[in-house]
Amino acid sequence: MKTHEEKIAVVTGAASGFGKEVSIGLANDVAPFGITVNAISPTLSQTKGADEQLAHIIPYDAVAQLQAIKEVGQAKDIVPTILFLTSEDARFITGQNYAVDGGLARY
């Protein structure tokens, strides 16, 4: 069987179990092909899209106060995790969900 040695990182909402379920299911399906699948569940991060769609509904500061790290999340906060999970260093990690959320998921 030919291997593809691919890495997949799925970024989902922090409150959603979607990332965990998808990463487990896909990891089982594609592991024989050398493909790893992991999910990242970030906090509400200040981005252009969030500014336009969510900031008027969910204040960034209110979410930050629920986190262990009392800072507003930024898109750049999840980039190192994505880079790691898609690197050769993570070749033996699959089917996992990483909460990159400043400690929001501790509840």
C-alpha positions in Angstrom: 0.0 0.0 0.0 1.4 3.4 -1.0 1.6 6.0 1.8 1.0 9.6 1.3 2.4 11.0 4.6 0.0 13.8 4.8 -1.0 15.9 7.8 -4.5 17.3 8.4 -5.3 19.9 11.1 -9.0 20.7 11.5 -9.8 24.0 13.2 -13.2 24.0 14.9 -15.1 26.0 17.5 -13.9 25.6 21.1 -17.3 24.6 22.5 -17.9 22.0 19.8 -17.2 18.3 20.1 -17.1 18.3 16.3 -13.3 18.5 16.1 -12.7 15.5 18.4 -15.2 13.3 16.7 -14.0 14.2 13.2 -10.4 13.8 14.1 -11.0 10.3 15.6 -13.2 9.1 12.7 -10.9 10.4 10.0 -7.8 9.3 11.8 -9.1 5.7 11.8 -10.0 5.9 8.1 -6.8 7.4 6.7 -4.1 6.1 9.0 -3.4 3.1 6.7 -2.3 5.7 4.1 0.1 7.4 6.4 -2.2 10.4 6.9 -2.6 11.9 10.4 -5.6 14.0 11.4 -5.8 16.2 14.5 -8.3 18.9 15.5 -7.6 22.3 17.1 -10.4 24.0 19.1 -9.5 27.7 19.6 -11.1 30.2 21.9 -13.1 33.1 20.3 -10.3 34.8 18.5 -10.2 38.4 17.3 -10.3 38.1 13.5 -11.9 40.1 10.7 -14.6 37.4 10.4 -15.3 37.4 14.2 -15.4 41.2 14.2 -18.0 41.2 11.5 -20.1 38.3 12.7 -19.7 37.8 16.5 -18.2 40.8 18.3 -21.5 42.5 18.7 -23.0 39.4 20.2 -20.2 38.0 22.3 -17.7 40.6 23.6 -14.1 39.4 23.3 -13.3 40.6 26.8 -16.2 38.6 28.3 -14.8 35.4 26.8 -11.2 36.3 27.9 -12.4 36.7 31.5 -13.6 33.0 31.5 -10.2 31.8 30.4 -7.3 31.1 32.7 -5.2 33.4 30.5 -7.2 36.6 30.6 -6.3 37.8 27.1 -8.3 38.1 23.9 -7.3 35.3 21.6 -5.7 36.1 18.3 -5.4 34.0 15.1 -1.6 34.0 15.6 -2.1 32.0 18.9 -3.1 28.9 17.1 -0.5 29.0 14.3 2.3 27.3 16.3 0.0 24.4 17.1 -1.0 24.0 13.4 2.6 24.2 12.3 3.6 21.5 14.9 0.7 19.1 14.0 1.5 19.4 10.3 5.3 18.8 10.8 7.3 15.6 10.8 7.7 16.0 14.6 4.0 15.1 15.0 4.1 12.0 12.7 2.9 9.7 15.5 0.1 12.0 16.7 -3.3 11.4 15.3 -7.0 11.5 16.3 -6.4 14.2 18.9 -8.1 17.5 19.7 -6.1 20.4 21.0 -7.8 23.1 23.0 -5.8 26.3 22.1 -8.1 28.4 24.1 -6.2 30.2 26.9 -7.7 27.7 29.4 -11.4 28.1 28.5 -12.0 24.4 28.2 -10.9 23.7 31.8 -14.5 24.2 32.9 
